[in-house]
Structures are given as structure tokens and as C-alpha cells.
Amino acid sequence: RPNTVVDPHNEMVLNRLIELLFECIPSTFIQAMALVKEQNSTVALLSFVSSVMTVSFISASISIEKDVSSKARSESPNFYGFCPLDSPRRTVCVCFCVFFISFFQLTAKV
């Protein structure tokens, strides 16, 4: 856009990163502490899992939205392009990204 200071896509990524760093990740740590305190609490476990999935989905969506961008693929074709452009395969890619990011988060917190 000609009259904007920051590209709208980069602004969206920045907003998601701020949300991730200052809301989602601290919330995950708080939920992990609550889970340790109350070991048999189903509510604490569900809250922790939802926090982990939120962080995973936001992280995956940032990566995939940048990857499927035609501008990014044309500027750096060797770097971008891991995610397919057709919808069914992109859905599988998103699911795998969310799963692996969740797995890495859980291993880091345990």
C-alpha cells in the first residue's frame, strides 16, 4: 500500500508476535504452575493444553502465512515454499506444524 508506513502483512505478524510473547507464553507458564500445584485437576490440564495449542497455532499460522505469500516466494524461492498452495495439503501441513510446535513446547516445559 502506498500510504502506509508498515506493510499490512508485517504489521499483522508483529501484532501476533506481541500477543504470543506477552500473553500466550506467560499464560502457558502460569497454567503449567497450576497443573503442578493441583496434580489431579482436569480443569488445569485442559487449560494447559489449550494454552499450548494456542501458542502452537499462532506460531504455525505466522510461518505458513508468510510461506504461502506470493511476494515472499518470488523474492526468496529457495527459502519459502515448504507449504503447498492447494487447500487439502496445506491443511495437513498446518496440522503437522501445530503438532510439532506443541511437542517442542511440551518438551521444553517438562
Protein Blocks (a to p, Z undefined) as FASTA:
>chain_A
ZZbfbdfklmmmmmmmmmmmmmmmmmmmmmmmmmmmmmmlmklmmmmmmmmmmmmmmmmm
mmmmmmmpmklmmmmmmlgopbcfbfklmmmmmmmmmmmmmmmmmmmmZZ
